[in-house]
Amino acid sequence: MTTYKTVLVSLLLLLLTSCVTDNEISQEELEKQNKVSEIISAVLFDNDLDSLASYNIRRSGFVVIIFDESVADEKYRKVVDLLRSNAVIKGVRAKQNGVEICGLP
């Protein structure tokens, strides 16, 4: 019975350790995400959309941005085009009302 518990605890520790490792972010990835965040924030602010959009930056620098339903087609397309033209950002997907807009080129 003691050996069984030891093996079980060892397996649980191994699983927990691998979960923690998967969630860690390197310094380089953190710097990349911070740079991408600065770019997105500036573009949204410059286009008066800073309070009408939210975004998530993936480790790779890829961005998912969600626009409020009140944002006009012309405005979100302009923002997405600006973000996609920036070499630091690996790619942009945009959504509005749960539907993908501005599909990948």
N, C-alpha and C positions, 0 to 999 in steps of 0.2 A: 504494500500500500504506500509506503514512503517513497519508493522509487517512482511509482505512478505519479504522485504529487510533484516530485522533483521534475519529472519530464514535462508535466503539464505547466508548471510555473516557468520552466525554461522556454517552452514554446510560446507562452503568453508574452514573456519578456522580449523574445525575438520578434514577434508580431508588432508589439508596441514600439520597439526600436525602429523597425522598418517604416512604420507610419510617421514617426517623428522625422526621420531622414527625408522622406518624400516631401514634407512640408517646408523644409528649410530652403532659404533662398540665399544665393551667393551674393557677395558684395557687388560683383559686376552686374548681376541681374537686378539688384536693388537700385544701383545707379542708373541703369537703363530705364527701369520703371519710373524713377523720379524725373528723369529727363523727358520721357514721354508724357508724364503727367503735367509737367510745366508747359509743354507745347500745347497740349489739349486745353488746359486751363486758359492759356493766353488766347487761343483761337476762339473758344467759346465766349470769353469776355469781350473780345474785339467785335464779335457778332451779336452781342446782347443776348446770348443764350446760356450764360453761366448758371442761371437758376432754372433753366428749362431742359437740361440734359444731365444724364449721369453716365458714367463710363467705368469699365473694368479693363485693366491692363494685364495681359497674360505675361508670363515669364519671358516669352520670346520677344515681347515688344508689340504684339498684336493687340488691337483695341476693339472692344465691343462697346458701342455707344447707343444709349437709348434716349430718344427725344420725346418730350412731352407732346401730347396730341395737338396742342395749340401751335406748334412750330410749323410754319409754312414750308411747302415742298422746296421752294427756291432757296430758303435759308439753310435747311439741313443738307441739301445737295452741295451748296457752296462750302459748308463746313467740312463735309466728308471729303470733297475734292481737295481742300486745303490740307487736311490731315494725310490723305493718301499721297500727296505730292511731297511730303516731308520724308527724307531718307532715313531718319531715325525710327520712324514708325513702320513696322513690318507689314501691316495690313489693317484695314478698318472694315468692320461690319456694323451696320446701323439698323436700329429697330425703332418702330413707332407703333403704338397700340398693339404690341405683341407680334407685329408683322415685320419681316425684314424688308428694309427699304435700301436703296442704293446697293444692289447686289454687287458682288465682287466682279471687277472688270475681267 
